[in-house]
Amino acid sequence: MDDAAIRTSLEASFPGARFAASPMGEGKVRVNDRIDIDPTSLRRMPPRFRELLLEATASGDARGMAELGKSGTLRLRFEADAAAGESFLTEVAENCPEPLRQALARLYEPEPGKRAPVGDQFRAYDIRNKYPPAGPNAEQKDLNRRGLEFALRMGSTSLPEVVDYFDFYESRMKDDLDAAIRENALKQGADKLPEKTLKKRVRAAQSRAHTGPDGAMPDAEFDRLKQDFAAFVAAVDTTGVGAGPTPCAQDPLDFAANEAAIRSVAAGLKFARKTTAAYHTCKHHGELHASEKREDPDRTREENMVLAYHEGARRTVARSGRTSSKIAQAGGETHNFVGPACTAIVWLNGGRTGLATYFRL
C-alpha cells in the first residue's frame, strides 16, 4: 500500500481526522496538522488514548496534548514541541559567541529552505524537558549556556549530537557537585557547610572556571573536557562494545515475541552513536549496582566504565524478569527491562534494535 492509500485508509477508519504526508517521510503521516506518527503505531494505540489524541489535535487543545506528551502509554511529541525546543536553544544561544549562534542556526536549517529532520528536532526538545527554561534562576541559565557552548564548540553535526555533548557537560558538572557533597559530608564542626551553601559555592566556582573575560569558555577548560569526552568515545572502540543498530526479528503486533527476539540478541546491543554511548556511560555509570562495576587493572578508567555500563545493560536485558513494552511514535516499540539497580530501555523498529539508555529509575 502506498502512502496515499495509507492516508485514505486512515481517513476511513477515523472519520473527521485529517491525514497528510509527513515531513518525516518513511511512510509517516501528519495528523490534524499537529503531530507526525507512524500509521501502525496509531492503529495499535489503546482506543481511548487514540480518541483523546485525535480530539486534542483536531481542537488544538494545548493542555490535552501536553498531557498526552507525559503519558506512560506513549510519550508523544507534537509539531509545537519541535518549535519549543528550537525557541529554547535559540534563547540559550543568545549569550554564546556569534559563530556558535550561527552554527546552531545551520543545524536547524542546513540549507536555505531545508529544515533538520523532525525526529532530530524532537531530540533537541528533550533538552528543554530536562533543563527547562530557568526563568529568574541565573545559575541554571548560566549552566545551560555553558552546556550549549560546549556542545557547539565540539563541532556537533546534528541536533542529536548537540544533545549528547550538552548532556555530557551537564553530567560532568553534576559529578563535580556530587563529589563535593560527599567530601563535605565527612567533615565535622565549622568545616562542614550547609548543603545549600556548598552547592552555591561549587556552582559559582564552576561558572568562574568556565567563563573567560570575553564571556566564553577558556580554551584550557574546553580542551580538558573535550579530551575527557574523547577518552570515553575511544573506549567504545577499544573495548569492542561498538555503536549502531543490531539486526533483530520483529513481529508487527506481538510485544512478547519481540521481547524474546531482543533477548536473543542482548549480547550485541549497542547505542546508536559512539557519542551517545559515551555520554550515557558518563551520566549513568555511577548508578550501577556495585556488582556491575569493573576494576580491571589492564584497562583504562574509561574502558572499565564503558564495559561495565554496556555489560550491565546487556545482562539486564537477557535476564530481567520484570519488563514492560510500549509502541513508539515513529514506529516499532520500546521495551523496558528492569535490573537489580537500573532499567535498560531498548528500541525496536524496522528489524533493528539498540539501547536507548540504562539508568536508575
Buried (B, 14 or more C-beta within 10 A) or exposed (E): EEBEEBBEBBEEEBEEBBBEBBBBEEBBBBBBEBBBBBBBBBBBBEEEBBEBBBBBBBEEBEEBBBEBBEBEEBBBBBBBBBEBBBEBBEBBBEBBBEEBBEBBBEBBEEEEEEBBBBBBBBBBBBBBBEBEBBEEEEBBBBBBBBBBBBBBBBEBEBBBBBBBBBBBBBBBBEBBBEEBBEEBEEEEEEEEBEEEEBBEEBBEEBBEBBBBEEEBBBEEBBEEBBEBBEBBBBBBEBBEBBBEBBEBBBEEEEBEEBBEBBBEBBEBBBBBBBBBBBBBBBBBBEBBEEEBBBEEEEBBEBBBBBBBBBBBBBBBBBEBEEBBBBBBBBBBBBBBBBBBBBBBBBBBBEEBBBBBBBBEE
